Amino acid sequence: MRVLVIGGTGLISTGIVKHLLARGADVTVFNRGQRAPPPPNVKLSKGDRGNFAEFEKRFESERFDAVIDMVCFNAEQAESAVRAFGGRCEQFIFCSTVCTYGVKSPPQVLVDETFPQEPISGYGKGKVACEQVFRRAHDAKRFNATIIRPSSTYGPGNSLIDQLEFSPAAWDRIERGLPVLCAGDGLGLWQSTHRDDCGKLFAYAALNPRTYGQDYNATREEVFTWREYYRQAAAALGRKARLVFMPAAWIVKHDPKRFGLLHEITQYHGAYDSGKARRDVPEFRCEIGLERGAGETFADMKQRNAWRDSTGDTLYQAMVDKALQAGVEPVEA
Ligand SMILES: NC(=O)c1ccc[n+]([C@@H]2O[C@H](COP(=O)([O-])OP(=O)(O)OC[C@H]3O[C@@H](n4cnc5c(N)ncnc54)[C@H](OP(=O)(O)O)[C@@H]3O)[C@@H](O)[C@H]2O)c1
């Protein structure tokens, strides 16, 4: 099986490549070569997919069984991918996102693939536009398209989000025994998937005919509250998390840019049903729990000097002080 991964050296890509190699696939990755190189048995094709003419020419005389696109965010890029790979691959797997659904929850709480797509962010809207381009290419028989929508995915090579930030001050504060902020009452629902578990779905969807023309949520089954999320992440540091609950809008207004994650995504429930993916791709079994995965991720962040030191974060400390002065009692997660 010849597979091309556009991207290939990023977070989820690393999990995908690992499982493709375990399947014995012949793997090529296409990227700008700005990160650590792929494993030695993976071919690297260097280039920028934003340079459409060059990108499309690069693969003119190549044929792949499956192409997995991890770096496509708008319709123009998607159309370029269709020109590059239409008629030149059996299957095209597009990495979308659960942000395409927006922020509403159905009566049964878990969002499945039948839920309407009403994204609120530019990111989600761009991914919906890409999905539409790939569906049209599928209908026109240019290739068999498969759409995969991860939710929050983490692992070594990246940071672990908290409820407030992509690169949180909270983990260092917890390690120092300091209280951390959490929105609402910490009872919002969330899911978190390790990149190696998420990568399995892409790798085993490849050339699986049941996945042709289908879309899949790609999440670990476990749904937890933010209280539990902080409890498990803190346990990975050998600590207990002390949570100071404040309204999301109060936190965001202190620095809307910094707390954009909370504003746009994590103040809402993020709970998705991935039963369809587990039905069609039986190899997609998530095995890495948050405490273990957070432990690996924290160790990697420290080793890469990517651990965010919270000393000197006067804004965060001032916010905690203000909440405590207003009489809010920290609650142990
Ligand atoms: N992590 C999550 O929580 C999450 C959730 C939902 C969806 N997603 C989706 O996951 C995808 C990201 O996948 P990932 O985690 O493997 O990637 P990533 O960690 O974002 O890394 C990006 C990869 O793409 C390459 N790349 C970036 N810009 C490029 C360009 N212009 N031309 C060619 N290659 C380029 C990078 O290598 P170079 O820098 O060397 O080019 C790298 O290999 C995105 O589509 C995102 O929407 C992620």
The ligand as a Gaussian input file, in Angstrom:
#p B3LYP/6-31G(d) Opt

LIG

0 1
 N       -4.638000      18.627000      17.439000
 C       -5.934000      18.762000      17.522000
 O       -6.488000      18.894000      18.632000
 C       -6.786000      18.743000      16.263000
 C       -8.176000      18.657000      16.398000
 C       -8.962000      18.626000      15.254000
 C       -8.369000      18.665000      13.993000
 N       -7.017000      18.779000      13.887000
 C       -6.443000      18.850000      12.523000
 O       -5.239000      18.128000      12.470000
 C       -4.453000      18.654000      11.392000
 C       -3.038000      18.851000      11.868000
 O       -2.385000      17.635000      11.763000
 P       -1.034000      17.350000      12.555000
 O       -1.364000      17.365000      14.023000
 O       -0.411000      16.149000      12.016000
 O       -0.187000      18.617000      12.137000
 P        0.568000      19.755000      12.900000
 O        1.123000      19.282000      14.204000
 O       -0.276000      20.968000      12.841000
 O        1.808000      19.914000      11.863000
 C        1.612000      20.334000      10.544000
 C        2.299000      19.389000       9.546000
 O        2.105000      19.900000       8.242000
 C        3.337000      20.377000       7.676000
 N        3.027000      21.659000       7.028000
 C        2.581000      22.813000       7.616000
 N        2.389000      23.765000       6.695000
 C        2.696000      23.194000       5.490000
 C        2.695000      23.678000       4.153000
 N        2.342000      24.943000       3.856000
 N        3.055000      22.830000       3.156000
 C        3.425000      21.549000       3.443000
 N        3.451000      21.035000       4.693000
 C        3.096000      21.865000       5.702000
 C        4.272000      20.493000       8.876000
 O        5.645000      20.341000       8.526000
 P        6.520000      21.662000       8.112000
 O        6.241000      22.701000       9.145000
 O        7.922000      21.133000       8.112000
 O        6.056000      22.064000       6.744000
 C        3.805000      19.303000       9.707000
 O        4.270000      18.091000       9.165000
 C       -5.105000      19.954000      10.952000
 O       -5.793000      19.740000       9.745000
 C       -6.082000      20.253000      12.081000
 O       -7.183000      20.973000      11.630000
 C       -6.219000      18.808000      14.985000

